[in-house]
Amino acid sequence: MLTAVLLAGGLALGVPPAIIAVAAVAAIEPRFVLISAAIWAAVAAVQRRSPRVTPDSEATLFRAMAAELRSGASLRSALAEAAHRVPQIQLARPVRYAEAGMQMATIAEAVESQLPENGRLAAAAFRLSDWSGARVADTFDGLAERAAASAELARERRAATVQARLSAVIVGVAPLVFTLLLVATGRGAGLLEHGHLGWLVLGVGLGLEIAGLVTVAVIVRRAER
């Protein structure tokens, strides 16, 4: 009954429904929340370690393609040679299409899907070369400059927000560390001696902590964009 009253009060105060849901699950089964948090942390760690396509890598690709085109290579050959210089960009499929002699429109679509920053413009350059037969080395040089400028802007943004991101991480992690210290030292055992009320407080606290960590992660990710 008390759980329902607390959750209803949260809704009345305008607490986001997602946080209310997490708190409700934590109150019912705290272990489920802990397991979910551990899985989320593991997935996030794996995603951070996986190679990401950055504006810097796109700039390297475009510069390599422009150099190959100026040396007399065809656009298909330039793509295949440039792909070896940026292994973090998954270009195996468009290179395979190019070597198989497939239509340039198909190759352009495959390239676009692998370049999050400038994929649409790069695909347009492929189609332009196919339709008009024009040499597009200057176009790829321009794309390289655009990608490099975007990378520099991202670095400046990260540098400008480093203090805010550090503060957000400290605010989000400090309560979790404090909770772990209470458990490790045995000082939190008295809370569980109150029976269901103690478990309810623990569950709601864990739910709010997880919701806070998720909120901090969202804030930090938005600040890095």
Backbone as numpy.savetxt, mean C-alpha at the origin, in Angstrom:
# Nx Ny Nz CAx CAy CAz Cx Cy Cz
-25.82 -7.29 28.65 -26.65 -6.09 28.65 -25.78 -4.84 28.65
-24.74 -4.88 29.51 -23.85 -3.72 29.59 -23.13 -3.50 28.26
-22.78 -4.61 27.60 -22.12 -4.48 26.30 -23.02 -3.77 25.30
-24.28 -4.16 25.26 -25.23 -3.55 24.34 -25.39 -2.06 24.63
-25.42 -1.70 25.91 -25.57 -0.29 26.29 -24.36 0.51 25.83
-23.16 -0.02 26.04 -21.95 0.68 25.63 -21.88 0.86 24.11
-22.23 -0.20 23.39 -22.19 -0.12 21.93 -23.24 0.87 21.41
-24.43 0.84 22.01 -25.47 1.78 21.60 -25.05 3.21 21.91
-24.40 3.40 23.04 -23.92 4.74 23.37 -22.87 5.22 22.40
-22.00 4.31 21.95 -21.00 4.67 20.96 -21.63 5.10 19.65
-22.63 4.37 19.23 -23.33 4.75 18.00 -24.01 6.11 18.15
-24.60 6.34 19.32 -25.28 7.62 19.55 -24.31 8.79 19.55
-23.07 8.53 19.98 -22.06 9.58 20.02 -21.36 9.78 18.68
-21.74 8.98 17.69 -21.17 9.15 16.36 -19.91 8.36 16.10
-19.63 7.35 16.92 -18.45 6.51 16.67 -18.67 5.73 15.38
-17.67 5.65 14.49 -17.83 4.92 13.23 -18.29 3.48 13.46
-19.21 2.98 12.64 -19.71 1.62 12.82 -18.61 0.56 12.79
-17.56 0.78 12.00 -16.47 -0.21 11.92 -15.81 -0.39 13.29
-15.60 0.73 14.00 -15.00 0.65 15.33 -15.95 -0.03 16.30
-17.23 0.27 16.19 -18.23 -0.39 17.05 -18.21 -1.89 16.82
-18.10 -2.30 15.55 -18.08 -3.73 15.23 -16.86 -4.42 15.83
-15.70 -3.76 15.70 -14.48 -4.34 16.27 -14.60 -4.47 17.78
-15.13 -3.43 18.43 -15.30 -3.46 19.88 -16.27 -4.57 20.29
-17.31 -4.77 19.51 -18.29 -5.82 19.84 -17.65 -7.20 19.74
-16.90 -7.43 18.67 -16.22 -8.73 18.52 -15.22 -8.94 19.63
-14.48 -7.89 19.98 -13.49 -8.00 21.05 -14.13 -8.31 22.39
-15.30 -7.73 22.65 -16.00 -7.99 23.90 -16.50 -9.43 23.99
-16.89 -9.97 22.84 -17.41 -11.33 22.83 -16.29 -12.36 22.87
-15.24 -12.13 22.08 -14.15 -13.09 21.98 -12.82 -12.35 21.77
-12.15 -11.93 22.86 -10.90 -11.17 22.72 -9.82 -11.93 21.97
-9.77 -13.25 22.12 -8.73 -14.03 21.44 -8.85 -13.93 19.93
-10.06 -13.85 19.44 -10.25 -13.72 17.99 -9.64 -12.42 17.49
-9.79 -11.35 18.27 -9.23 -10.05 17.88 -7.71 -10.12 17.87
-7.13 -10.77 18.88 -5.67 -10.90 18.93 -5.14 -11.69 17.74
-5.81 -12.79 17.42 -5.38 -13.60 16.27 -5.51 -12.81 14.98
-6.61 -12.08 14.83 -6.82 -11.26 13.63 -5.75 -10.18 13.52
-5.40 -9.57 14.66 -4.36 -8.54 14.64 -3.02 -9.11 14.23
-2.70 -10.32 14.72 -1.44 -10.96 14.35 -1.40 -11.28 12.86
-2.53 -11.77 12.33 -2.59 -12.08 10.89 -2.45 -10.81 10.07
-3.14 -9.74 10.48 -3.05 -8.46 9.76 -1.62 -7.93 9.75
-0.94 -8.04 10.91 0.45 -7.56 10.99 1.36 -8.37 10.07
1.13 -9.71 10.01 1.95 -10.55 9.15 1.73 -10.21 7.67
0.46 -10.02 7.29 0.15 -9.67 5.90 0.76 -8.32 5.53
0.66 -7.36 6.44 1.22 -6.03 6.18 2.74 -6.10 6.01
3.40 -6.96 6.82 4.85 -7.09 6.70 5.24 -7.70 5.36
4.47 -8.69 4.92 4.76 -9.32 3.62 4.56 -8.33 2.49
3.50 -7.53 2.57 3.24 -6.54 1.53 4.34 -5.50 1.47
4.88 -5.10 2.62 5.96 -4.11 2.63 7.22 -4.67 2.00
7.45 -5.99 2.13 8.66 -6.59 1.59 8.54 -6.90 0.11
7.33 -7.00 -0.39 7.15 -7.32 -1.81 7.57 -6.13 -2.67
8.15 -6.42 -3.85 8.61 -5.33 -4.71 7.47 -4.44 -5.16
7.70 -3.13 -5.13 6.68 -2.17 -5.54 7.17 -1.40 -6.74
6.24 -1.07 -7.61 6.56 -0.26 -8.78 6.51 1.19 -8.34
7.65 1.86 -8.36 7.75 3.24 -7.93 7.95 4.15 -9.14
7.72 5.45 -8.97 8.01 6.38 -10.07 9.47 6.32 -10.50
10.39 6.05 -9.57 11.80 5.93 -9.95 12.03 4.76 -10.90
11.38 3.63 -10.62 11.55 2.48 -11.51 10.91 2.74 -12.87
9.80 3.45 -12.89 9.19 3.80 -14.16 10.10 4.74 -14.96
10.73 5.69 -14.27 11.65 6.60 -14.95 12.82 5.84 -15.56
13.34 4.85 -14.83 14.44 4.04 -15.36 14.00 3.27 -16.60
12.79 2.73 -16.56 12.27 1.99 -17.72 12.14 2.90 -18.93
11.57 4.07 -18.75 11.35 4.98 -19.89 12.67 5.48 -20.47
13.65 5.75 -19.61 14.95 6.20 -20.12 15.62 5.09 -20.93
15.49 3.86 -20.43 16.09 2.73 -21.15 15.41 2.53 -22.50
14.10 2.67 -22.53 13.39 2.51 -23.80 13.78 3.61 -24.78
13.89 4.84 -24.30 14.28 5.94 -25.18 15.68 5.70 -25.74
16.60 5.21 -24.90 17.96 4.94 -25.37 17.97 3.84 -26.41
17.19 2.79 -26.20 17.13 1.69 -27.17 16.54 2.17 -28.50
15.53 2.99 -28.44 14.90 3.49 -29.66 15.88 4.36 -30.45
16.65 5.17 -29.75 17.61 6.05 -30.44 18.77 5.25 -31.06
19.01 4.07 -30.52 20.08 3.24 -31.09 19.61 2.44 -32.30
18.33 2.62 -32.65 17.80 1.96 -33.84 16.91 0.77 -33.58
16.66 0.43 -32.33 15.81 -0.73 -32.02 14.35 -0.40 -32.27
13.59 -1.43 -32.56 12.14 -1.26 -32.70 11.53 -1.11 -31.31
10.29 -0.67 -31.29 9.63 -0.47 -30.01 9.47 -1.80 -29.26
9.21 -2.87 -30.00 9.07 -4.19 -29.36 10.40 -4.62 -28.74
11.49 -4.45 -29.49 12.80 -4.83 -28.97 13.22 -3.93 -27.81
12.89 -2.64 -27.91 13.23 -1.71 -26.85 12.54 -2.09 -25.54
11.30 -2.53 -25.64 10.58 -2.96 -24.44 11.25 -4.16 -23.80
11.63 -5.13 -24.64 12.25 -6.35 -24.11 13.59 -6.05 -23.44
14.40 -5.18 -24.05 15.71 -4.86 -23.48 15.56 -4.02 -22.20
14.66 -3.06 -22.22 14.49 -2.20 -21.05 13.91 -2.95 -19.86
13.12 -3.98 -20.13 12.50 -4.73 -19.04 13.55 -5.40 -18.15
14.71 -5.76 -18.72 15.74 -6.41 -17.92 16.36 -5.46 -16.89
16.24 -4.16 -17.10 16.87 -3.18 -16.20 15.99 -2.83 -15.01
14.73 -3.22 -15.07 13.81 -2.91 -13.97 13.05 -4.18 -13.58
13.73 -5.13 -12.92 13.06 -6.40 -12.59 11.89 -6.24 -11.63
11.81 -5.11 -10.90 10.69 -4.91 -9.98 9.38 -4.63 -10.70
9.46 -4.28 -11.99 8.25 -4.11 -12.79 7.99 -5.41 -13.55
6.84 -6.00 -13.33 6.52 -7.29 -13.93 6.10 -7.10 -15.40
7.09 -7.15 -16.27 6.83 -6.92 -17.70 6.95 -8.19 -18.53
6.94 -9.33 -17.88 7.10 -10.59 -18.62 5.97 -10.79 -19.65
4.76 -10.44 -19.24 3.62 -10.66 -20.15 3.68 -9.74 -21.37
3.85 -8.40 -21.20 3.95 -7.57 -22.40 5.16 -7.90 -23.26
6.28 -8.30 -22.65 7.44 -8.70 -23.44 7.12 -9.96 -24.24
6.43 -10.89 -23.62 6.04 -12.12 -24.32 5.11 -11.81 -25.48
4.19 -10.87 -25.27 3.30 -10.46 -26.36 4.09 -9.83 -27.50
5.08 -8.99 -27.14 5.87 -8.32 -28.17 6.69 -9.31 -28.98
7.29 -10.28 -28.30 8.10 -11.27 -29.00 7.25 -12.20 -29.85
5.99 -12.37 -29.48 5.09 -13.24 -30.25 4.47 -12.51 -31.44
4.74 -11.19 -31.56 4.21 -10.42 -32.68 2.75 -10.07 -32.56
2.24 -10.00 -31.33 0.83 -9.66 -31.14 0.60 -8.18 -31.45
-0.66 -7.80 -31.57 -1.00 -6.42 -31.91 -0.49 -5.45 -30.85
-0.10 -4.25 -31.30 0.46 -3.27 -30.40 -0.56 -2.82 -29.35
-1.84 -2.82 -29.72 -2.87 -2.43 -28.75 -2.89 -3.40 -27.57
-2.69 -4.69 -27.84 -2.66 -5.69 -26.77 -1.44 -5.49 -25.88
-0.31 -5.20 -26.52 0.92 -4.94 -25.75 0.73 -3.70 -24.89
0.11 -2.66 -25.46 -0.10 -1.41 -24.73 -0.96 -1.65 -23.49
-1.99 -2.44 -23.61 -2.85 -2.74 -22.46 -2.07 -3.48 -21.37
-1.21 -4.42 -21.79 -0.42 -5.18 -20.81 0.58 -4.27 -20.10
1.18 -3.35 -20.84 2.12 -2.40 -20.23 1.39 -1.48 -19.26
0.25 -0.99 -19.66 -0.51 -0.06 -18.82 -0.86 -0.68 -17.48
-1.18 -1.97 -17.46 -1.58 -2.63 -16.22 -0.44 -2.77 -15.23
0.80 -2.61 -15.68 1.96 -2.80 -14.79 2.58 -1.48 -14.33
2.09 -0.36 -14.84 2.67 0.94 -14.50 1.60 1.81 -13.84
1.58 1.86 -12.52 0.50 2.58 -11.83 0.54 4.09 -12.02
1.72 4.68 -12.21 1.84 6.13 -12.31 1.60 6.64 -13.73
2.28 6.04 -14.67 2.27 6.56 -16.05 1.85 5.51 -17.07
1.13 4.50 -16.61 0.74 3.42 -17.51 -0.11 3.88 -18.68
-1.08 4.77 -18.40 -1.97 5.21 -19.47 -1.21 6.00 -20.54
-0.29 6.86 -20.11 0.48 7.64 -21.07 1.44 6.76 -21.86
2.05 5.78 -21.18 2.94 4.87 -21.88 2.18 4.05 -22.92
0.98 3.59 -22.57 0.17 2.84 -23.52 -0.20 3.71 -24.72
-0.47 4.99 -24.46 -0.79 5.90 -25.56 0.41 6.05 -26.50
1.62 6.06 -25.95 2.81 6.15 -26.79 2.96 4.91 -27.66
2.67 3.75 -27.12 2.72 2.52 -27.91 1.71 2.58 -29.05
0.50 3.01 -28.75 -0.53 3.07 -29.79 -0.18 4.12 -30.84
0.38 5.25 -30.40 0.78 6.30 -31.35 1.83 5.78 -32.32
2.79 5.05 -31.81 3.83 4.50 -32.67 3.25 3.51 -33.67
2.26 2.74 -33.22 1.66 1.74 -34.11 0.82 2.41 -35.19
0.07 3.45 -34.82 -0.83 4.09 -35.78 -0.08 4.94 -36.81
0.93 5.67 -36.32 1.58 6.64 -37.20 2.96 6.23 -37.67
3.55 5.23 -36.99 4.91 4.84 -37.34 5.95 5.84 -36.86
5.54 6.79 -36.03 6.47 7.83 -35.56 7.44 7.25 -34.55
8.63 7.84 -34.48 9.60 7.49 -33.47 9.19 8.18 -32.16
9.13 7.43 -31.11 8.59 7.96 -29.86 9.66 8.04 -28.77
10.92 8.14 -29.16 11.99 8.24 -28.15 11.81 9.49 -27.29
11.49 10.62 -27.95 11.29 11.85 -27.18 10.10 11.73 -26.23
9.09 11.00 -26.66 7.92 10.80 -25.80 8.30 10.06 -24.53
9.12 9.02 -24.66 9.53 8.27 -23.48 10.50 9.06 -22.61
11.29 9.93 -23.23 12.11 10.83 -22.43 11.23 11.75 -21.58
10.18 12.26 -22.19 9.25 13.10 -21.45 8.57 12.34 -20.32
8.20 11.09 -20.58 7.60 10.27 -19.52 8.59 10.02 -18.40
9.87 9.84 -18.76 10.89 9.63 -17.73 11.03 10.86 -16.85
11.01 12.04 -17.45 11.09 13.27 -16.66 9.86 13.43 -15.76
8.71 13.07 -16.29 7.49 13.17 -15.49 7.54 12.21 -14.30
8.00 10.97 -14.53 8.09 10.00 -13.44 9.13 10.43 -12.41
10.26 10.99 -12.87 11.30 11.44 -11.95 10.79 12.60 -11.09
10.04 13.51 -11.68 9.47 14.61 -10.91 8.48 14.11 -9.87
7.69 13.11 -10.23 6.75 12.54 -9.29 7.47 11.86 -8.13
8.59 11.18 -8.43 9.37 10.53 -7.38 9.97 11.55 -6.43
10.47 12.66 -6.98 11.06 13.70 -6.14 9.99 14.34 -5.25
8.80 14.55 -5.79 7.71 15.11 -4.99 7.33 14.17 -3.85
7.32 12.86 -4.13 6.99 11.88 -3.09 8.03 11.89 -1.98
9.31 12.01 -2.34 10.36 12.07 -1.33 10.22 13.32 -0.47
9.92 14.45 -1.09 9.73 15.67 -0.32 8.53 15.56 0.61
7.48 14.91 0.14 6.29 14.75 0.98 6.59 13.86 2.18
7.32 12.77 1.96 7.68 11.90 3.07 8.58 12.62 4.08
9.51 13.42 3.58 10.39 14.16 4.48 9.62 15.19 5.30
8.63 15.82 4.68 7.86 16.85 5.37 6.92 16.27 6.42
6.54 15.00 6.26 5.56 14.41 7.18 6.19 13.39 8.12
7.53 13.30 8.15 8.17 12.27 8.97 7.86 12.45 10.45
7.85 13.69 10.95 7.56 13.91 12.36 6.13 13.54 12.70
5.20 13.91 11.81 3.79 13.57 12.06 3.58 12.07 12.03
4.25 11.38 11.10 4.09 9.93 11.02 4.69 9.24 12.24
5.83 9.75 12.71 6.44 9.17 13.90 5.54 9.37 15.12
4.95 10.55 15.25 4.04 10.81 16.36 2.82 9.90 16.30
2.31 9.68 15.09 1.14 8.80 14.94 1.47 7.37 15.33
2.64 6.91 14.97 3.05 5.54 15.32 3.20 5.40 16.83
3.81 6.40 17.48 4.00 6.34 18.93 2.65 6.33 19.64
1.76 7.21 19.22 0.43 7.28 19.85 -0.33 5.96 19.66
-0.16 5.33 18.50 -0.87 4.09 18.24 -0.28 2.88 18.94
1.05 2.84 19.07 1.72 1.65 19.60 1.86 1.70 21.11
1.98 2.89 21.70 2.23 3.01 23.14 1.20 2.27 24.00
-0.12 2.41 23.74 -1.09 1.67 24.56 -0.93 0.16 24.45
-0.56 -0.33 23.25 -0.38 -1.77 23.08 0.82 -2.25 23.89
1.91 -1.49 23.87 3.09 -1.85 24.66 2.76 -1.85 26.15
2.00 -0.85 26.58 1.61 -0.78 27.99 0.77 -1.99 28.39
-0.14 -2.40 27.51 -0.96 -3.58 27.79 -0.11 -4.83 27.89
0.84 -4.99 26.98 1.72 -6.17 27.02 2.56 -6.18 28.29
3.01 -5.01 28.74 3.78 -4.94 29.99 2.92 -5.35 31.18
1.66 -4.94 31.19 0.77 -5.34 32.28 0.59 -6.86 32.31
0.43 -7.44 31.14 0.26 -8.89 31.07 1.54 -9.61 31.49
2.69 -9.11 31.01 3.97 -9.76 31.31 4.32 -9.69 32.79
3.99 -8.60 33.43 4.32 -8.42 34.86 3.25 -8.97 35.79
2.13 -9.41 35.24 1.06 -9.97 36.06 0.17 -8.94 36.71
0.40 -7.66 36.45 -0.42 -6.62 37.06 -1.81 -6.53 36.47
-2.00 -7.13 35.30 -3.32 -7.09 34.69 -4.21 -8.23 35.13
-3.66 -9.14 35.97 -4.47 -10.29 36.39 -5.64 -9.86 37.25
-5.47 -8.76 37.99 -6.57 -8.33 38.85 -7.80 -7.94 38.08
-7.62 -7.51 36.84 -8.77 -7.13 36.02 -9.65 -8.33 35.72
-9.01 -9.47 35.48 -9.77 -10.67 35.13 -10.47 -11.29 36.34
-10.06 -10.89 37.55 -10.71 -11.43 38.75 -12.13 -10.91 38.91
-12.49 -9.89 38.13 -13.85 -9.33 38.21 -14.82 -10.09 37.32
-14.41 -11.21 36.79 -15.31 -12.05 36.00 -15.65 -11.45 34.65
-16.94 -11.53 34.30 -17.38 -11.09 32.97 -17.12 -9.60 32.76
-17.23 -8.80 33.81 -16.98 -7.37 33.67 -15.52 -7.11 33.30
-14.61 -7.85 33.93 -13.20 -7.69 33.62 -12.90 -8.09 32.18
-13.47 -9.20 31.74 -13.27 -9.63 30.35 -13.89 -8.62 29.38
-15.02 -8.04 29.77 -15.65 -7.04 28.91 -14.74 -5.82 28.75
-14.19 -5.33 29.86 -13.29 -4.18 29.79 -12.07 -4.51 28.94
-11.51 -5.70 29.15 -10.34 -6.11 28.37 -10.68 -6.20 26.88
-11.84 -6.80 26.59 -12.22 -6.95 25.19 -12.46 -5.62 24.50
-13.19 -4.74 25.17 -13.45 -3.42 24.58 -12.14 -2.65 24.41
-11.27 -2.76 25.40 -9.98 -2.07 25.29 -9.16 -2.59 24.12
-9.12 -3.90 23.95 -8.39 -4.47 22.81 -9.01 -4.05 21.49
-10.35 -4.04 21.46 -11.02 -3.62 20.22 -10.70 -2.19 19.85
-10.72 -1.31 20.84 -10.41 0.10 20.58 -8.94 0.27 20.19
-8.06 -0.55 20.80 -6.64 -0.48 20.45 -6.41 -0.90 18.99
-7.04 -2.00 18.58 -6.92 -2.44 17.20 -7.48 -1.40 16.24
-8.64 -0.84 16.60 -9.22 0.20 15.75 -8.29 1.41 15.66
-7.65 1.76 16.80 -6.71 2.88 16.78 -5.51 2.61 15.90
-4.98 1.39 15.95 -3.84 1.04 15.11 -4.20 1.10 13.63
-5.40 0.61 13.31 -5.85 0.68 11.91 -5.98 2.13 11.47
-6.54 2.97 12.34 -6.68 4.39 12.00 -5.34 5.05 11.78
-4.38 4.73 12.65 -3.02 5.29 12.49 -2.41 4.83 11.19
-2.58 3.54 10.85 -2.03 3.02 9.61 -2.62 3.73 8.40
-3.92 4.00 8.43 -4.57 4.71 7.34 -4.03 6.13 7.22
-3.86 6.80 8.37 -3.35 8.17 8.36 -1.94 8.22 7.79
-1.09 7.28 8.22 0.29 7.26 7.74 0.33 6.97 6.25
-0.50 6.03 5.79 -0.50 5.69 4.36 -0.96 6.88 3.53
-1.98 7.59 3.98 -2.44 8.77 3.25 -1.39 9.87 3.23
-0.64 10.00 4.33 0.41 11.02 4.38 1.54 10.72 3.42
1.75 9.43 3.11 2.84 9.06 2.20 2.46 9.21 0.75
1.19 9.42 0.45 0.77 9.53 -0.96 1.08 10.92 -1.51
